[in-house]
Amino acid sequence: MVREIEMKAWLRRPDEALPRIRTLCAPLGEHVKEDIYFRPPGGGRNIRLRRQDGRWVCTRKTRNLRDGLEVNDETEFEVSDGTAMAELLEDLGCRVCLRKTKTGSAFRRGDLTVEVSRVPPLGSFVEVECLLSEPRPGDEAAAEEKIRGFLADIGVREGEIEPRSYTQMLLQAGEAR
């Protein structure tokens, strides 16, 4: 299980932040991520089925939040047939609760992955994450320091850090489907 250390922030001034990001990072390419979120019967953690670059990936996260920093334990696996997986989840009693599309660009800076994305109807965001495959004591704090430092380097203010998940924000915006 991979531990994902991540922060997301509103990108209110993308025309200022993007040149800084391009100077500090290596480009990884463009992305279009189409997500379907399923709610299991009786509640519990949602299951995400994502289509990206012709691939389907199923993900389940345990999300912990601390001062805007997400510390997630992720279980993720590739699915050969996304339509069949969606049907299986529905046959098991899971119901689609949300659909989300995220488009943008990805970058790399050392062990940080940086994504600049637009999530309709919410707006633009920057996400910075560090993946820890076998976290040791102190690794999470070191990752947080790198992430916060990077956000400061590109001009993101503390008040622009968004602790809510996209799912929460979209549901609050009345985007449930």
Buried (B, 14 or more C-beta within 10 A) or exposed (E): EEBBBBBBBBBBEBEEBBEBBEEBBEEEEEBEBBBBBBBBEEEEEBBBBBBEEEEBBBBBBEBEEEEBBBBBBBEBEEBEEBEEBBEEBEEEEBEBBBEBEBBBBBBEBEEBBBBBBBBEEBEBBBBBBBBBEEBEEEBBEBBBEBBBEBBEBBBBEEEBBBEEBBBEBBBEEEBBE
